[in-house]
Amino acid sequence: MALFPGYSWYEDLSISYNPVANEFAVAAAFALSLCALCAIQWVRESHLRRDVADLHRTVYLKLEMIQNLESQLKQAKEEITRLDNIRIELNGVIKTNNLETAFVCTNVDSAPRDIGVELFDETGALRNSVHAGNGAFLDVAPGQTKTVDTSARRHVL
């Protein structure tokens, strides 16, 4: 006895072979697989393009950082040169018996400069005045050296 009248299950098992329908199914499956492959490649390419853009951004930031560091290095070299010139000038300060001090100053600039030394005592009071001409040399030529000392003599030229 059948559960559904007029329907037999063995009729569903009889598959008829239609060559056109099977070729269409194969072509459709091939087309869908190509579409899937294109979609996978598109996603892969978008990820690669994003990675390349990130690398370009990283290279740009690194180049900018290198330029900044080179600029800072140049400034540091200039400051070192300036401080070295000051050190050389201060090496000219000579102490004798802790009573006298001689300041030897050389104009290392390319233009004439004024050179002056003001001295203060232990209380911080000014002991001489450059504005009054005591301890000052005006328009010292480039490469010229002047000496100011704290002895009884005012200037040693």
MIDOSE-1310 file (N, C-alpha, C; in nm, 2 decimals, decimal comma, always signed):
residues 157
malf	+0,08/-0,12/+0,00/+0,00/+0,00/+0,00/+0,09/+0,12/+0,00; +0,06/+0,22/-0,08/+0,14/+0,34/-0,10/+0,09/+0,45/+0,00; +0,18/+0,53/+0,05/+0,14/+0,64/+0,14/+0,07/+0,75/+0,06; +0,12/+0,77/-0,06/+0,06/+0,88/-0,14/+0,00/+0,81/-0,26
pgys	-0,13/+0,81/-0,28/-0,19/+0,74/-0,39/-0,14/+0,81/-0,52; -0,11/+0,73/-0,62/-0,07/+0,78/-0,75/+0,08/+0,81/-0,76; +0,15/+0,79/-0,65/+0,29/+0,82/-0,65/+0,37/+0,70/-0,61; +0,47/+0,67/-0,68/+0,55/+0,56/-0,64/+0,70/+0,61/-0,64
wyed	+0,77/+0,57/-0,54/+0,90/+0,62/-0,52/+1,00/+0,57/-0,62; +0,98/+0,46/-0,69/+1,08/+0,41/-0,78/+1,07/+0,49/-0,91; +0,96/+0,57/-0,93/+0,96/+0,65/-1,05/+1,06/+0,77/-1,04; +1,09/+0,81/-0,92/+1,19/+0,92/-0,90/+1,33/+0,87/-0,92
lsis	+1,35/+0,74/-0,91/+1,49/+0,69/-0,93/+1,53/+0,67/-1,08; +1,43/+0,68/-1,16/+1,46/+0,66/-1,30/+1,51/+0,80/-1,35; +1,64/+0,82/-1,37/+1,70/+0,94/-1,42/+1,72/+0,92/-1,57; +1,67/+1,01/-1,64/+1,69/+1,01/-1,79/+1,81/+1,09/-1,82
ynpv	+1,89/+1,05/-1,92/+2,01/+1,11/-1,96/+1,98/+1,21/-2,07; +2,01/+1,34/-2,04/+1,99/+1,44/-2,15/+2,13/+1,51/-2,16; +2,20/+1,48/-2,28/+2,33/+1,53/-2,29/+2,34/+1,68/-2,29; +2,24/+1,76/-2,35/+2,25/+1,90/-2,35/+2,23/+1,96/-2,21
anef	+2,15/+1,90/-2,13/+2,13/+1,95/-2,00/+2,25/+1,92/-1,91; +2,32/+1,81/-1,93/+2,44/+1,78/-1,85/+2,55/+1,88/-1,89; +2,57/+1,91/-2,02/+2,67/+2,00/-2,07/+2,65/+2,14/-2,01; +2,52/+2,18/-2,01/+2,48/+2,31/-1,95/+2,52/+2,31/-1,81
avaa	+2,49/+2,21/-1,73/+2,52/+2,20/-1,59/+2,67/+2,21/-1,57; +2,75/+2,15/-1,65/+2,90/+2,15/-1,64/+2,95/+2,29/-1,67; +2,89/+2,35/-1,78/+2,93/+2,49/-1,81/+2,89/+2,59/-1,70; +2,78/+2,57/-1,65/+2,73/+2,66/-1,54/+2,82/+2,64/-1,42
afal	+2,86/+2,52/-1,38/+2,94/+2,50/-1,27/+3,08/+2,56/-1,29; +3,13/+2,55/-1,42/+3,26/+2,60/-1,45/+3,26/+2,76/-1,44; +3,15/+2,82/-1,49/+3,13/+2,96/-1,49/+3,13/+3,01/-1,34; +3,05/+2,94/-1,26/+3,04/+2,98/-1,12/+3,18/+2,97/-1,05
slca	+3,25/+2,86/-1,08/+3,38/+2,85/-1,02/+3,48/+2,96/-1,07; +3,47/+3,00/-1,19/+3,55/+3,11/-1,24/+3,51/+3,24/-1,17; +3,38/+3,26/-1,15/+3,33/+3,38/-1,08/+3,39/+3,38/-0,93; +3,39/+3,26/-0,87/+3,44/+3,25/-0,74/+3,59/+3,28/-0,73
lcai	+3,66/+3,23/-0,83/+3,81/+3,25/-0,84/+3,83/+3,40/-0,86; +3,76/+3,47/-0,95/+3,77/+3,61/-0,97/+3,74/+3,69/-0,84; +3,64/+3,65/-0,76/+3,61/+3,72/-0,64/+3,73/+3,70/-0,54; +3,78/+3,58/-0,53/+3,89/+3,55/-0,44/+4,01/+3,64/-0,48
qwvr	+4,04/+3,64/-0,61/+4,16/+3,72/-0,65/+4,13/+3,87/-0,63; +4,01/+3,92/-0,65/+3,98/+4,06/-0,62/+4,00/+4,09/-0,48; +3,96/+4,01/-0,39/+3,98/+4,03/-0,24/+4,13/+4,03/-0,21; +4,20/+3,93/-0,27/+4,35/+3,92/-0,25/+4,42/+4,05/-0,30
eshl	+4,38/+4,09/-0,42/+4,44/+4,21/-0,47/+4,41/+4,34/-0,39; +4,29/+4,35/-0,34/+4,26/+4,47/-0,25/+4,34/+4,47/-0,12; +4,37/+4,35/-0,07/+4,45/+4,34/+0,05/+4,59/+4,37/+0,02; +4,64/+4,33/-0,10/+4,78/+4,36/-0,14/+4,80/+4,51/-0,17
rrdv	+4,70/+4,57/-0,23/+4,70/+4,72/-0,25/+4,70/+4,80/-0,12; +4,63/+4,75/-0,03/+4,62/+4,82/+0,10/+4,76/+4,80/+0,17; +4,82/+4,68/+0,16/+4,95/+4,66/+0,22/+5,06/+4,75/+0,15; +5,05/+4,76/+0,02/+5,15/+4,85/-0,06/+5,13/+4,99/-0,02
adlh	+5,00/+5,04/+0,00/+4,98/+5,17/+0,04/+5,03/+5,20/+0,18; +5,02/+5,10/+0,27/+5,08/+5,11/+0,41/+5,23/+5,12/+0,40; +5,29/+5,04/+0,31/+5,44/+5,05/+0,30/+5,48/+5,18/+0,24; +5,41/+5,23/+0,15/+5,44/+5,37/+0,09/+5,43/+5,47/+0,20
rtvy	+5,33/+5,46/+0,29/+5,31/+5,56/+0,40/+5,43/+5,54/+0,49; +5,47/+5,42/+0,52/+5,58/+5,40/+0,61/+5,71/+5,45/+0,56; +5,73/+5,43/+0,43/+5,85/+5,49/+0,37/+5,85/+5,64/+0,37; +5,74/+5,70/+0,34/+5,73/+5,85/+0,35/+5,76/+5,90/+0,49
lkle	+5,70/+5,83/+0,59/+5,72/+5,88/+0,73/+5,87/+5,86/+0,77; +5,93/+5,75/+0,72/+6,07/+5,72/+0,76/+6,16/+5,83/+0,69; +6,13/+5,86/+0,56/+6,21/+5,96/+0,49/+6,19/+6,10/+0,56; +6,07/+6,13/+0,60/+6,05/+6,25/+0,67/+6,13/+6,25/+0,80
miqn	+6,13/+6,14/+0,87/+6,21/+6,13/+1,00/+6,36/+6,15/+0,97; +6,41/+6,08/+0,86/+6,55/+6,10/+0,83/+6,58/+6,24/+0,80; +6,50/+6,31/+0,72/+6,53/+6,45/+0,69/+6,53/+6,54/+0,82; +6,44/+6,51/+0,91/+6,44/+6,58/+1,04/+6,56/+6,55/+1,12
lesq	+6,60/+6,42/+1,12/+6,72/+6,39/+1,20/+6,85/+6,45/+1,13; +6,85/+6,45/+1,00/+6,97/+6,52/+0,93/+6,97/+6,66/+0,96; +6,86/+6,73/+0,97/+6,85/+6,87/+1,00/+6,90/+6,89/+1,15; +6,85/+6,81/+1,24/+6,90/+6,82/+1,38/+7,05/+6,79/+1,39
lkqa	+7,10/+6,70/+1,31/+7,24/+6,67/+1,31/+7,32/+6,79/+1,27; +7,27/+6,85/+1,16/+7,34/+6,97/+1,11/+7,34/+7,08/+1,21; +7,23/+7,10/+1,28/+7,22/+7,20/+1,38/+7,31/+7,17/+1,50; +7,32/+7,04/+1,53/+7,40/+6,99/+1,64/+7,55/+7,02/+1,61
keei	+7,59/+6,99/+1,48/+7,73/+7,01/+1,44/+7,76/+7,16/+1,45; +7,67/+7,24/+1,40/+7,70/+7,39/+1,41/+7,71/+7,43/+1,56; +7,63/+7,38/+1,64/+7,63/+7,41/+1,79/+7,76/+7,36/+1,85; +7,81/+7,24/+1,81/+7,93/+7,19/+1,86/+8,05/+7,28/+1,81
trld	+8,05/+7,32/+1,68/+8,15/+7,41/+1,63/+8,15/+7,54/+1,71; +8,03/+7,59/+1,74/+8,02/+7,72/+1,81/+8,08/+7,70/+1,95; +8,04/+7,59/+2,02/+8,08/+7,57/+2,16/+8,23/+7,54/+2,16; +8,28/+7,47/+2,06/+8,43/+7,45/+2,05/+8,51/+7,58/+2,04
niri	+8,45/+7,67/+1,96/+8,52/+7,80/+1,95/+8,52/+7,87/+2,08; +8,41/+7,86/+2,15/+8,40/+7,93/+2,29/+8,50/+7,86/+2,38; +8,51/+7,72/+2,37/+8,60/+7,65/+2,46/+8,75/+7,70/+2,43; +8,78/+7,71/+2,30/+8,91/+7,76/+2,26/+8,94/+7,90/+2,32
elng	+8,84/+7,98/+2,31/+8,85/+8,12/+2,37/+8,87/+8,11/+2,52; +8,79/+8,02/+2,59/+8,80/+8,02/+2,73/+8,93/+7,95/+2,78; +8,99/+7,87/+2,69/+9,12/+7,81/+2,73/+9,22/+7,92/+2,74; +9,19/+8,04/+2,68/+9,28/+8,16/+2,70/+9,27/+8,23/+2,83
vikt	+9,17/+8,19/+2,91/+9,16/+8,25/+3,04/+9,26/+8,18/+3,13; +9,36/+8,26/+3,18/+9,47/+8,21/+3,26/+9,46/+8,26/+3,40; +9,47/+8,17/+3,50/+9,47/+8,21/+3,64/+9,61/+8,20/+3,69; +9,65/+8,30/+3,76/+9,78/+8,29/+3,83/+9,77/+8,33/+3,98
nnle	+9,81/+8,23/+4,06/+9,80/+8,25/+4,21/+9,66/+8,28/+4,26; +9,56/+8,26/+4,19/+9,42/+8,29/+4,23/+9,40/+8,44/+4,25; +9,50/+8,52/+4,21/+9,48/+8,66/+4,24/+9,45/+8,74/+4,11; +9,50/+8,69/+4,00/+9,49/+8,76/+3,87/+9,43/+8,67/+3,77
tafv	+9,35/+8,72/+3,68/+9,30/+8,64/+3,57/+9,32/+8,72/+3,44; +9,36/+8,65/+3,34/+9,38/+8,72/+3,21/+9,28/+8,65/+3,11; +9,21/+8,73/+3,04/+9,12/+8,68/+2,94/+9,18/+8,71/+2,80; +9,20/+8,61/+2,73/+9,26/+8,62/+2,60/+9,14/+8,59/+2,50
ctnv	+9,10/+8,69/+2,42/+8,99/+8,68/+2,33/+9,03/+8,71/+2,19; +8,99/+8,62/+2,10/+9,02/+8,63/+1,96/+8,89/+8,64/+1,88; +8,89/+8,73/+1,79/+8,77/+8,74/+1,70/+8,78/+8,64/+1,59; +8,69/+8,54/+1,60/+8,69/+8,43/+1,50/+8,58/+8,45/+1,40
dsap	+8,52/+8,56/+1,41/+8,41/+8,59/+1,31/+8,48/+8,66/+1,18; +8,40/+8,67/+1,08/+8,46/+8,73/+0,95/+8,44/+8,88/+0,95; +8,38/+8,94/+1,05/+8,35/+9,08/+1,06/+8,41/+9,14/+1,19; +8,44/+9,27/+1,19/+8,49/+9,33/+1,32/+8,38/+9,31/+1,43
rdig	+8,43/+9,29/+1,55/+8,34/+9,27/+1,66/+8,39/+9,35/+1,78; +8,30/+9,38/+1,87/+8,34/+9,44/+2,00/+8,36/+9,33/+2,10; +8,47/+9,34/+2,18/+8,50/+9,24/+2,28/+8,50/+9,31/+2,41; +8,43/+9,25/+2,51/+8,43/+9,31/+2,64/+8,42/+9,21/+2,75
velf	+8,48/+9,24/+2,87/+8,48/+9,15/+2,98/+8,43/+9,23/+3,10; +8,33/+9,19/+3,17/+8,29/+9,25/+3,29/+8,31/+9,15/+3,41; +8,36/+9,21/+3,52/+8,40/+9,13/+3,63/+8,31/+9,16/+3,75; +8,28/+9,06/+3,83/+8,20/+9,07/+3,95/+8,27/+9,02/+4,07
detg	+8,25/+9,08/+4,18/+8,32/+9,02/+4,30/+8,23/+8,91/+4,36; +8,28/+8,86/+4,48/+8,21/+8,75/+4,55/+8,07/+8,79/+4,59; +8,04/+8,92/+4,60/+7,90/+8,96/+4,64/+7,81/+8,98/+4,52; +7,87/+8,97/+4,40/+7,79/+9,00/+4,28/+7,79/+9,14/+4,23
alrn	+7,87/+9,22/+4,30/+7,88/+9,36/+4,26/+7,97/+9,37/+4,14; +7,94/+9,46/+4,04/+8,02/+9,48/+3,92/+8,14/+9,56/+3,96; +8,26/+9,51/+3,92/+8,39/+9,57/+3,95/+8,44/+9,66/+3,84; +8,39/+9,64/+3,72/+8,43/+9,73/+3,61/+8,31/+9,75/+3,52
svha	+8,32/+9,85/+3,43/+8,21/+9,88/+3,34/+8,26/+9,88/+3,19; +8,21/+9,79/+3,11/+8,25/+9,79/+2,97/+8,20/+9,92/+2,90; +8,08/+9,97/+2,95/+8,03/+10,09/+2,89/+8,12/+10,21/+2,91; +8,19/+10,21/+3,02/+8,28/+10,32/+3,06/+8,42/+10,29/+2,99
gnga	+8,44/+10,19/+2,92/+8,56/+10,16/+2,85/+8,66/+10,07/+2,92; +8,62/+10,03/+3,04/+8,71/+9,95/+3,12/+8,68/+9,80/+3,09; +8,77/+9,74/+3,02/+8,76/+9,59/+2,98/+8,69/+9,58/+2,85; +8,69/+9,68/+2,77/+8,63/+9,67/+2,64/+8,72/+9,71/+2,52
fldv	+8,71/+9,64/+2,41/+8,78/+9,67/+2,29/+8,68/+9,68/+2,18; +8,68/+9,79/+2,11/+8,58/+9,81/+2,00/+8,64/+9,78/+1,86; +8,56/+9,73/+1,78/+8,59/+9,70/+1,64/+8,72/+9,62/+1,63; +8,73/+9,50/+1,69/+8,84/+9,41/+1,68/+8,83/+9,34/+1,55
apgq	+8,94/+9,35/+1,47/+8,94/+9,29/+1,34/+8,94/+9,14/+1,34; +8,89/+9,07/+1,24/+8,89/+8,93/+1,24/+9,03/+8,87/+1,25; +9,04/+8,77/+1,34/+9,17/+8,71/+1,36/+9,26/+8,78/+1,47; +9,22/+8,90/+1,51/+9,30/+8,97/+1,60/+9,27/+8,92/+1,75
tktv	+9,37/+8,93/+1,83/+9,36/+8,88/+1,97/+9,38/+8,99/+2,07; +9,29/+9,00/+2,17/+9,31/+9,11/+2,27/+9,31/+9,03/+2,41; +9,38/+9,09/+2,50/+9,39/+9,03/+2,64/+9,34/+9,14/+2,74; +9,26/+9,09/+2,83/+9,22/+9,17/+2,94/+9,25/+9,10/+3,07
dtsa	+9,32/+9,17/+3,17/+9,35/+9,10/+3,29/+9,30/+9,18/+3,41; +9,31/+9,11/+3,52/+9,25/+9,17/+3,65/+9,36/+9,22/+3,74; +9,48/+9,24/+3,68/+9,59/+9,29/+3,77/+9,57/+9,44/+3,78; +9,67/+9,51/+3,83/+9,67/+9,65/+3,85/+9,67/+9,72/+3,71
rrhv	+9,73/+9,65/+3,61/+9,73/+9,71/+3,48/+9,59/+9,70/+3,42; +9,54/+9,80/+3,34/+9,41/+9,80/+3,29/+9,39/+9,70/+3,18; +9,47/+9,72/+3,07/+9,47/+9,63/+2,95/+9,61/+9,59/+2,91; +9,62/+9,47/+2,87/+9,74/+9,43/+2,81/+9,71/+9,40/+2,66
l	+9,78/+9,48/+2,58/+9,75/+9,46/+2,43/+9,85/+9,37/+2,37
